[in-house]
Amino acid sequence: MYALVDGNNFYVSCERVFRPSLLGRPVIVLSNNDGCAIARSNEAKALGITMGEPWFQIQSKYRDEGIVALSANFTLYGDMSNRMMSIAAGLGPEQEIYSIDESFIGLAGVRGNLVKRAGGVRERILQWIGVPCGIGIGPTKTLAKLANHISKSADRKPGSYPAELARVCNLAALPAADLDAVLQATDLGEIWGIGRRIAAQLREVGVLTALDVARMDPVVARRRWSVVLERTVREMQGQACIAFEDSPAPKKEIACTRSFGGAITELEDLVEAVTEFASRACEKLRKQNGQAGQVLVFIHTSAFRVEDKQYSKSITVPLRRPTADSGLIASSVVRALHAIYRPGFRYAKAGVMLLDLQDTSVEQHELDLDEPSDDRSRLMGAMDAINDRYGRGALTLASAGTAGAARKWTMRQELKTPDYTTRWTDLPCARA
């Protein structure tokens, strides 16, 4: 048995915790450089604002609707996510964090009324950190995710599903006839694992609802479509096919790329940017206990600025030996940047990708002129520990510039709220 705990409109909910005045108002959170909507409150959804809609279009279409737009504050959202996940873990003995706002909980061996237990955890999350969430329960991960959708829809759109399924929905506890009715009322596009292309093909052959999918022959699903659809059908029928993972699988490549807040022309500014990107990528690499054998660097201008001269270039550099050392990788990245940089262009984006990843247990001392030292690995560990404790950027490589100084290459975040939970200077004050 599985449960899926999912924060409602998570980014917006995090902002509302510290700004209660936003409750009941249409709120959107914008992507990097305040480009488009990546989170919407229920009020914003009711106005017709779609996911990914550009901010400039929203401004012109909904000029008189009192929309509140905020720049994404990922530092705040990440910290709030950690707090929510730690509370959600109390629901069962196993946890798999699926995304920043979603967590699968394994309920094997948990006794008693699961709906009551899940409701208690939900109320605890709401009371302790202020984020509302929906919880879906099912015998498979696919059914648990579908149950979560039903719990949110029943709460947000009264009449779409039975009221008793709102906020916490346990599909496994429903009588067969009631379960069929709920699945019949659910479009197949809401099923985890069925994308738009497959959904369109299924509709062409008369498969329209979640109940239709659950009644498909798995063998036919595999023969006519794919093994992925067969797995989804079996999961909808209550047969667990998707393994529970305590920790995510190591990534095969790690990238850190950003569009700049404004055009960059100077090499010095680009050096700061790619050094910062390399440092962040290396942090992720060390967290998965990996090391990189190659690094790719790219820079390019904006294709949307037709009046500018266009330039795009990338280069892949093999490292002397696989490493996760931020200093060694940043040195290679900077040398690569010097090779591809051309003056006279207005650069809009740059990025660093770590390639040829492998576990640190794989050693290649034959490439070393000298025996490798543990001093550098201890240095990287100390650097990560300081940044974890005092916040990202507390300790940086010299070529990344000063974290607190104004950087020309940073993202445009004109509507960003304070880092309420991770920075002493931004700690909110309560006045009585």
FENQUITA-V343125 format. One record per backbone hydrogen bond with DSSP energy under -0.5 kcal/mol. NH is the residue of the N-H (numbers start at 0). CO is the residue of the C=O. Records with the same first field share a line. If there is no record, write none. Layout:
# FENQUITA-V343125
NH: CO  CO
This chain:
# FENQUITA-V343125
1: 137
2: 104
3: 135
4: 2  102
5: 3  133
6: 100
7: 131
9: 6
12: 8
13: 9
14: 10
15: 11
16: 12
17: 13  14
18: 14
21: 18
22: 19
24: 21
26: 24
27: 67
28: 38
29: 69
30: 35
33: 30
34: 31
36: 52
37: 28
38: 28
40: 26
44: 40
45: 41
46: 42
47: 43  44
48: 43
51: 36
52: 49
54: 34
57: 53
58: 54
59: 55
60: 56
61: 57
62: 59
64: 61
66: 61
67: 25
68: 66
69: 27
70: 414
71: 29
73: 71
76: 72
77: 73
78: 74
79: 75
80: 76
81: 77
82: 78
83: 79
84: 80
85: 81
86: 82
87: 83
88: 84
89: 86
90: 87
91: 88
92: 105
93: 105
95: 103
97: 95  101
98: 101
101: 98
102: 4
103: 95
104: 2
105: 93
106: 0
109: 106
113: 111
116: 112
117: 113
118: 114
119: 115
120: 116
121: 117
122: 118
123: 119
124: 120
125: 121
126: 122
127: 123
128: 124
129: 124  125
130: 124
131: 129
133: 5
134: 166
135: 3
136: 168
137: 1
143: 139
144: 140
145: 141
146: 142
147: 143
148: 144
149: 145
150: 146
151: 147
152: 148
153: 149
154: 150
155: 151
156: 152
158: 160
159: 156
164: 161
165: 162
166: 150
167: 165
168: 134
170: 136  168
172: 169
173: 170
178: 174
179: 175
180: 176
181: 177
182: 178
183: 179
184: 180
185: 182
187: 207
189: 186
190: 187
193: 190
194: 192
198: 194
199: 195
200: 196
201: 197
202: 198
203: 199
204: 200  201
205: 202
206: 201
207: 205
209: 182  185
210: 182
212: 208
213: 209
214: 210
215: 212
217: 215
220: 216
221: 217
222: 218
223: 219
224: 220
225: 220
229: 225
230: 226
231: 227
232: 228
233: 229
234: 230
235: 231
236: 232
237: 234
238: 233
239: 237
242: 240
245: 243
253: 353
255: 351
257: 349
259: 347
260: 409
263: 346
269: 265
270: 266
271: 267
272: 268
273: 269
274: 270
275: 271
276: 272
277: 273
278: 274
279: 275
280: 276
281: 277
282: 278
283: 279
284: 280
285: 281
286: 282
287: 283
288: 285
289: 284
290: 357
291: 322
292: 354  355
293: 354
294: 316
295: 352
296: 314
297: 350
298: 312
299: 348
300: 310
301: 345
302: 300
304: 301
305: 303
307: 304
312: 298
314: 296
316: 294
318: 292
322: 291
325: 323
328: 324
329: 325
330: 326
331: 327
332: 328
333: 329
334: 330
335: 331
336: 332
337: 333
338: 334
339: 335
340: 336
344: 341
346: 263  344
347: 299
348: 299
349: 257
350: 297
351: 255
352: 295
353: 253
354: 293  352
356: 251
357: 290
359: 288
361: 358
362: 360
366: 363
367: 364
377: 373
378: 374
379: 375
380: 376
381: 377
382: 378
383: 379
384: 380
385: 381
386: 382
387: 383
388: 384
389: 385
390: 386
393: 390
399: 396
400: 397
404: 401
409: 406
412: 410
415: 412
416: 70
419: 417
421: 418
422: 418
425: 422
426: 423
430: 428
